[in-house]
Every structure is written in C-alpha cells, then in structure tokens.
Amino acid sequence: MGPSHGFWEGRSKSDLTKAFHYLLRHGAACIDTAQAYGNGASEQFIAAQLKFLSREIPRERLFISTKIMPGPTDPEKLVLKSLRRLHLDWIDAVYLHWPNYYIDQFQYLEKLTRLVDCGIIKTIGLSNYTSQEAIDFVGRFPISLFQRPISLAWSKDLEADRAFCSRYNLTLVGYSPLAMGLLASQRLDYEDSRKDLYCLQEPSRQAFKALLKALGSMGLEQSAAALCWAARKADMLVVGSTSLEQAKANLCSMQASLEPEEMKALDELSRKLSVTTSRQSFLHEPPCAILRTC
Ligand SMILES: NC(=O)c1ccc[n+]([C@@H]2O[C@H](COP(=O)([O-])OP(=O)(O)OC[C@H]3O[C@@H](n4cnc5c(N)ncnc54)[C@H](OP(=O)(O)O)[C@@H]3O)[C@@H](O)[C@H]2O)c1
C-alpha cells in the first residue's frame, strides 16, 4: 500500500481498498505496516480504511503493528508520529525495522519500553535481526515478536530462528511468504525491483526454476502451495494482496494443506536454492546508509 524502493509502484488504490476490506470482513485481524512504506503512505491508507470500517470492525479485534527505523531520532517521537498517522491512541506492536549498530540499541529499547509501561505500545518486535543479533535484547525488554522473511525462496537460518523463538517464547512472524509474488507464478521476468532479487539471477536461477516447477505440480493453486509451506514454518504470516482476487485466494489457501512428503520435497528444493547464495538478506543488505542518517 506504500510503494517504496521500486516495489509496488502504480498499484490501483481501488484494488487495494477492495482487498483490504475483503480481508478484514472475512476474519484477517493482523495489519502489518511501517513508517518506511511509502514514507507514511501505508499508515495513512490504513487509518482511512479503518475509519471507514469502524462500525463493522471494532479496534479490539485487530492486531496493528508498525515499524520504526532506529536512528538518532528519539523513538517516542517516531512512535507518536505513527500513532498520529494511524489515528490511534495505542498500538499493538512496534518493531525495530532493521538493526542499527551506529546507535546504542539498549538505550533505544529502554526508551521504547517506557512506552510499553505506559500502555501506548503493547509489545515490541524485532525485524530483520538474526538470532545472534537479537539475543542480547530478548528477555531484557518486552519483546515478543521476531519478524523474518520466510518463504521457499528464503529459508536460510530458518531452523535456527525457529529454535530461537521457541526458546525465548517469541512469535515468529514470516514476511514475504510468496517471495514478493515470485512464488505465485512460473514467471521469471519482472520490470520492477523484483527483477534484482537474487533467485532470478545466476547462479540461483536454475534452482529457483526447479522450485517453481515443483510448486506448480502440487495439485493446489501455486500461491496456495507456497503459502501452505510458509504457514507450517511460521507462527504468523504477513502476506501481501494487491487485488480482491488475490485476497480471496490467499485467505482461502489457509484451509489448504500439503502432504508430509510434499513438504519434504519442497524443503529440499528450498535448501538447494539457499546454498546458491552467500547473501545475508532476502531483500537487500541492511540499509546502513539510511540508518546512519535517519
Ligand atoms: N520486516 C520487513 O522488512 C518486511 C519486508 C517486506 C515485507 N514485509 C511485510 O510483509 C508483507 C508481505 O510481503 P510482500 O508483499 O513483500 O510479499 P508477499 O506476501 O510474498 O507477496 C505479495 C505479492 O505477491 C503477489 N500475490 C499475492 N497473492 C497472490 C496470489 N494469490 N496470486 C498471485 N500473486 C499473488 C502480489 O504481487 P503483484 O502485486 O505483482 O500481483 C503481491 O503484491 C508486506 O506487506 C509487509 O507488511 C516486511
């Protein structure tokens, strides 16, 4: 809903609105956004739609989370900015969007914890932290969410993340479970920023093609098969739907299931793909330049 960095440009506002209304009216309850999405456009869009739906969907039924980019700006100031944009008095969760080693993250989390203590934030989440990067913070601060990319196109460190979350009682939230749409079709050509994703480049492309072929032969809609796999790995999934048809298909796919041998075959294809890259991030390397200045 908030185009950024060449992703999700030019999507129809009317299609997004229909998808959003359908999902909320049919039981989806978790809304994931960030200050960085369209530089606030996503938060503003959500506020407008929640106002429109307020008679049908009580606030208490929803779990709304946003993300702030840790930097020199006081976190309280950032959180209040999001609350103003979202037209909320309190929010279920605020994530640190990316780790930032140019600031004192302990002090930063202490300041956020004060907002938890006074009820403005219900819980804190870490996004894009590895378990090694997060270990010093969990247990010391009221952190209960751990958000990572989880899809067949990105299963690196997944087992370690699952073990970490289970040990520290964290909810493992999986983002981009369709690899930004790449797992939902047999397409390999994209014009937007998805064209640069590692799985479409050599030496990963062949392993990715094999994965798509297998996904297309599971007897389910391809997107449903990819979502089923991811739903078995994460405690909670955040899925992007940019049209009513996608919203319907994605919600429906939550009823589908894969056989154990199908899961195993997909695990293996995902593993073969993961060893083709030495990258540490699905999207891009941590945006250090942005973190230093924001
Ligand atoms: N923490 C982080 O740093 C981070 C990073 C990325 C995302 N996220 C969160 O995760 C959410 C989901 O991630 P995402 O949108 O990047 O990726 P995603 O859920 O893997 O993919 C969404 C895209 O897949 C396509 N799609 C969805 N359903 C489909 C269907 N049934 N059939 C065919 N195509 C379908 C659409 O692409 P088209 O629009 O091209 O049709 C859609 O925009 C985001 O909205 C965001 O809240 C968090």
The ligand as an SDF file (V2000), in Angstrom:
LIG
                    3D

 48 52  0  0  0  0  0  0  0  0999 V2000
   10.0150   -6.5430    8.0050 N   0  0  0  0  0  0  0  0  0  0  0  0
   10.3590   -6.2550    6.7690 C   0  0  0  0  0  0  0  0  0  0  0  0
   11.4630   -5.7270    6.4940 O   0  0  0  0  0  0  0  0  0  0  0  0
    9.4050   -6.5720    5.6560 C   0  0  0  0  0  0  0  0  0  0  0  0
    9.8700   -6.6290    4.3440 C   0  0  0  0  0  0  0  0  0  0  0  0
    8.9690   -6.9290    3.3240 C   0  0  0  0  0  0  0  0  0  0  0  0
    7.6350   -7.1610    3.6230 C   0  0  0  0  0  0  0  0  0  0  0  0
    7.1940   -7.0880    4.9030 N   0  0  0  0  0  0  0  0  0  0  0  0
    5.7710   -7.2910    5.2530 C   0  0  0  0  0  0  0  0  0  0  0  0
    5.2800   -8.4700    4.6660 O   0  0  0  0  0  0  0  0  0  0  0  0
    4.1390   -8.1980    3.8650 C   0  0  0  0  0  0  0  0  0  0  0  0
    4.0700   -9.1680    2.7140 C   0  0  0  0  0  0  0  0  0  0  0  0
    5.2610   -9.1180    1.9770 O   0  0  0  0  0  0  0  0  0  0  0  0
    5.3220   -8.7870    0.4280 P   0  0  0  0  0  0  0  0  0  0  0  0
    4.1030   -8.0810   -0.0040 O   0  0  0  0  0  0  0  0  0  0  0  0
    6.6450   -8.1850    0.2230 O   0  0  0  0  0  0  0  0  0  0  0  0
    5.4290  -10.2090   -0.2490 O   0  0  0  0  0  0  0  0  0  0  0  0
    4.4700  -11.4740   -0.4590 P   0  0  0  0  0  0  0  0  0  0  0  0
    3.3760  -11.5050    0.5000 O   0  0  0  0  0  0  0  0  0  0  0  0
    5.4120  -12.5960   -0.5450 O   0  0  0  0  0  0  0  0  0  0  0  0
    3.9610  -11.2070   -1.9540 O   0  0  0  0  0  0  0  0  0  0  0  0
    2.9620  -10.3020   -2.2280 C   0  0  0  0  0  0  0  0  0  0  0  0
    2.8090  -10.1530   -3.7330 C   0  0  0  0  0  0  0  0  0  0  0  0
    2.5710  -11.4160   -4.3390 O   0  0  0  0  0  0  0  0  0  0  0  0
    1.6170  -11.3010   -5.3760 C   0  0  0  0  0  0  0  0  0  0  0  0
    0.4690  -12.1270   -4.9530 N   0  0  0  0  0  0  0  0  0  0  0  0
   -0.1320  -12.1480   -3.7240 C   0  0  0  0  0  0  0  0  0  0  0  0
   -1.1130  -13.0660   -3.7010 N   0  0  0  0  0  0  0  0  0  0  0  0
   -1.1400  -13.6290   -4.9090 C   0  0  0  0  0  0  0  0  0  0  0  0
   -1.9510  -14.6480   -5.4960 C   0  0  0  0  0  0  0  0  0  0  0  0
   -2.9010  -15.2660   -4.8040 N   0  0  0  0  0  0  0  0  0  0  0  0
   -1.7110  -14.9890   -6.7800 N   0  0  0  0  0  0  0  0  0  0  0  0
   -0.7320  -14.3750   -7.4990 C   0  0  0  0  0  0  0  0  0  0  0  0
    0.0660  -13.3990   -6.9960 N   0  0  0  0  0  0  0  0  0  0  0  0
   -0.1410  -13.0450   -5.7210 C   0  0  0  0  0  0  0  0  0  0  0  0
    1.2730   -9.8330   -5.4840 C   0  0  0  0  0  0  0  0  0  0  0  0
    2.1350   -9.2570   -6.4370 O   0  0  0  0  0  0  0  0  0  0  0  0
    1.5370   -8.2950   -7.5770 P   0  0  0  0  0  0  0  0  0  0  0  0
    1.0880   -7.0740   -6.8700 O   0  0  0  0  0  0  0  0  0  0  0  0
    2.6820   -8.0660   -8.5070 O   0  0  0  0  0  0  0  0  0  0  0  0
    0.4040   -9.0560   -8.2150 O   0  0  0  0  0  0  0  0  0  0  0  0
    1.6020   -9.3110   -4.1010 C   0  0  0  0  0  0  0  0  0  0  0  0
    1.8900   -7.9640   -4.0870 O   0  0  0  0  0  0  0  0  0  0  0  0
    4.3180   -6.7400    3.4520 C   0  0  0  0  0  0  0  0  0  0  0  0
    3.1080   -6.1620    3.0880 O   0  0  0  0  0  0  0  0  0  0  0  0
    4.9100   -6.1540    4.7050 C   0  0  0  0  0  0  0  0  0  0  0  0
    3.8630   -5.8860    5.6190 O   0  0  0  0  0  0  0  0  0  0  0  0
    8.0660   -6.8190    5.9350 C   0  0  0  0  0  0  0  0  0  0  0  0
  1  2  1  0
  2  3  2  0
  2  4  1  0
  4  5  1  0
  4 48  2  0
  5  6  2  0
  6  7  1  0
  7  8  2  0
  8  9  1  0
  8 48  1  0
  9 10  1  0
  9 46  1  0
 10 11  1  0
 11 12  1  0
 11 44  1  0
 12 13  1  0
 13 14  1  0
 14 15  2  0
 14 16  1  0
 14 17  1  0
 17 18  1  0
 18 19  2  0
 18 20  1  0
 18 21  1  0
 21 22  1  0
 22 23  1  0
 23 24  1  0
 23 42  1  0
 24 25  1  0
 25 26  1  0
 25 36  1  0
 26 27  1  0
 26 35  1  0
 27 28  2  0
 28 29  1  0
 29 30  1  0
 29 35  2  0
 30 31  1  0
 30 32  2  0
 32 33  1  0
 33 34  2  0
 34 35  1  0
 36 37  1  0
 36 42  1  0
 37 38  1  0
 38 39  2  0
 38 40  1  0
 38 41  1  0
 42 43  1  0
 44 45  1  0
 44 46  1  0
 46 47  1  0
M  CHG  2   8   1  16  -1
M  END
$$$$
